[in-house]
């Protein structure tokens, strides 16, 4: 049997060659000597799979035209200049000068097409390019008027990839591409990034592989890059935009060995990669099992079936080393390009048609080919492509859904009025994801991959938990215990039990601010933060929050007041206490006025009424505006920045048991607590305190995960289920049950009256402080005046009389601008008094006549005393 096979194979090959030899002779070579032949140039890479397909399709198209045309013939001239774009430009110039070609077809890379387009401008020869930039440069039609791009830009493909990412709720992706000196993928990267933002995703990591032609050890290069990727990123959604066959082979082999092609990973292949799947050997394809690919869709019409049969025969005969003989989209596109050129030649004739006429004919043609209806706008194919999603399974791939810009994903498509649309609502994908079953990497059949590095026993989820909180019932670490407990921890455990995957985890206690825990999750020190964490807009910039499990807002706690009487506030104090309190208040008011009315702008130069009002306000702020808040830093910031409280009027309370003590000591007048804390506090002290309605709302209490983590959305769904089934309510009742003596309607009308002795200490302290402040201001003023009086008494006139009266002795040194100053007061009041300004402003009210009169009286009195 083996010997027979060896004999038959050359015989079959010989018969195939004999069959197609006349076609080659008539279609290509013989046309060279024909006077009416139109020369067509082609620049392709015949060493690549794509180039082989394009070469076969171009030759088929020329042969078929020459077989049926009676007046015109085509002559195809192929050039393979290699990978150097400069050599490509040289080959184009050689085809124009030596072969007198009227059109040049090919160029699968945009940098090659741009250089050849410049040659086309110079010689006014149409250039049909198989490549187009992802983002069309401005003024392209003016820069390259003879360039025709047989493909549309990459915007549709990038949008399709983004739709795949969005429908599976993958939030972060890794983009992989092989780099080159021309930066081919820069445009696609920009488009992909923009489209991903539309679906709430982003590129987390760029894996840039060096050109395979410049690397001697591809395996080592790929392995090193994958190690860095595995260390630096949590995303496991990989989008391969561009890669050569050798680099792609090592990429998937190493990725699979490292577990990156496994459970909860997703791989998406661009059209440039999917188009060469047919040319890959079985070992390479098997390493890509579970990957999704993007293909340009073309209908399987009767003309395509005829083309496919002919293509397979020729391709099989010429390329024996290939395993697959089916044509790809590149072959169809090449065949259509010859069809458009031949249609123009048939219309005008090969002798009379000029390059300009050929250009306009192709651009204005209404041509239907193997790739569908072809129309051009601004030198580029304008019809939006229909894409097909394929799934690599085993050693081949299967076709899944269609995708179009207007319809998204759908199971079937049909043509109506020249448009492809969903056939009926039953087959359209309402959810926006793929309808057919997908084989994912790692045999993940029961659910879709998370696209994230899920925790394992070897690498559990690192969870940071607050060590100390204001209210222990939410979360706390008991002495000697390694695991935390509390309401928040019970919710976490309930959620974990409801996940459809295991979640190994370990807890780390944190003794510090909650914002520091958020920072730890953001910088990837931890994977998550669990506890009574308030969801704030600022924090959402750095972490991913779950659905809130408790509402949150700011409530003010004050000592309880019975609503039965409008004068209930009088009951706690006896009448003696009220009288003394009023006297102390008025005394302090006078001291404040005396110290502030000359130097403080709120007093100086104002009416007496306004000065009294300002003094009352300043005194009230000093005595009563002290509020407590819990030790979460954001509450203090909120009180200061939003509600306008002074920092000195806020006291931080570290634990729930400290609030009653601070209230009893009168160091705080009110306590600002978040709503969950308020409930716990009032359930314990319901007969002593009451709370105001929380008018300032926040996002609630939630758990924090790293940005893009799918675990956050899974937790959110589980929390909603806990709420809907009443589990959250049960946990609240278990942890926050009110004390036996508390009930929602409980009140207390028997308020104990406080006597004068109860406040004896605070009255003495308040009066003493006011008196000391008064003396600190008055004593230096009196001492300074006495010093000047003694100095003036020593200054006697020739008649033996003093140089000034008693009144003058006091007023003169100040009025004359003496620089003697009064010591400053404590920083809690206004600026220290300026002696010059204070005294001069006071004494400038005294008239000159008063001074003279006083001086005369004092002089007379002095004469009597001397007599």
MONOR-V166732 format. One line per field, one symbol per residue. phi: phi as a letter, one per 40 degrees, with the letter a starting at -180 (. if undefined). psi: psi as a letter, one per 20 degrees, with the letter a starting at -180 (. if undefined). Layout:
phi=???
psi=???
//
This chain:
phi=.ccccccccccccccccccccccccccbcccccccccbcbcbbacccccccccccccccccccccccbcbbbbbbcbcbbcgccdccccccccccccccfccabbhgcbcccccccccccccbfbcbbbcbaccbcccfccccbcccbccbccccccccccccccccbfccbbbbbaccaccgdccccccccccccccbgbaccabcbccdccbbcbcccccccccccccccbbcbbbbccaacccccccdcccccccgcbadgbbbbbccccccbcccccccccccbdgcbbbbccaccccccccccccccccccccbccccbbccbcccccccccccccccccccbgccccbdccccccccccbbbbcchcbbbafgbcccccbbbcbbcbgbabbcbccabdcbgcacbbacafgbcaccaccbccccgbccccbcccgfcbcacccgacccbccbcccbcbccbbcbcccaabcdgbcbcahdccccdcccdccccacbdaabbcbbacccccccccccgcbcabbiccccbdccccbbbccdccacaabbbcbdcbcccbcbcccccbccccccccccccccccccccccbccbcccbcgbcccccccccccccccccbcbbcaccccccccccccbcgcccccbbcbcaccccdcccccgcbbabcbcdccdccccccbccbbbbccccbcbcgcabbbcdgcccccccccccccccccgcccccccccbcccdcbadbcbaccccccccccbdccccccccccccccccccdccccccccccccccccbcdcgbccaccccccccccccgdccbcdcccccbcdcccddccccccccccccccccccccccccccccccc
psi=hhhghhhhghgggghghhgighggghhfghihjphjqpppqporniirgghggggggghgggghghhipihqqqppoqpniaiohhhghhhghhhgghilqiqpqbniqhhghgghhhhhggjlppoopiqqqhppqqkghhgmijppoirrajggghhgghhgghhjkphqrpppqpqriilhjgghgggggghhhhjkrrohpoooqqphijphnhgggggghhggghhiqiqkopoogpqrgghhghghghhhhjjimbpjqpppprhhghijhhiqrhhghhijpiqpqpqpqqqmrhhghgggggghggghhhnhiqhpjqqahhgghgghghhhghhhghghqhhiprhgggghgghjqnpoahjappqqpkjqpippqpqppqpopcjaqqpcrrpqhhibpqgqqqppkjqprpgrhhiqohiirphqpporqjlnhirqqhkqnqqrhhnrpoppppgprhohigpqoqpiphqrrrghhhgghhghhiqkqqmprqqpqpnaqhhhgghhhgjkhqhrppamppoqhhhihhroqrppiqqqrpqppqqpppjhpikhihhiqrhhggghggghghghggggghhiihhpiigpjrrhghhgghggggggghhhmoqqrrjphhgghghghgikqqhijpppphqhiighghghikiqhqpoqqghhgggghihlhihqrqrpoioqairprqprqpipihghghgghhgghghjjhghghghghkpqqhiqqhjproimpppprhhhjgghgggghggggghghhggghgggghhghghhhhinqrhjjqqiqrgghhhhghghjkqjpqpqqaqiiaaqqpoggggghhgiiipqhhhghghggghgghhhghh.
//
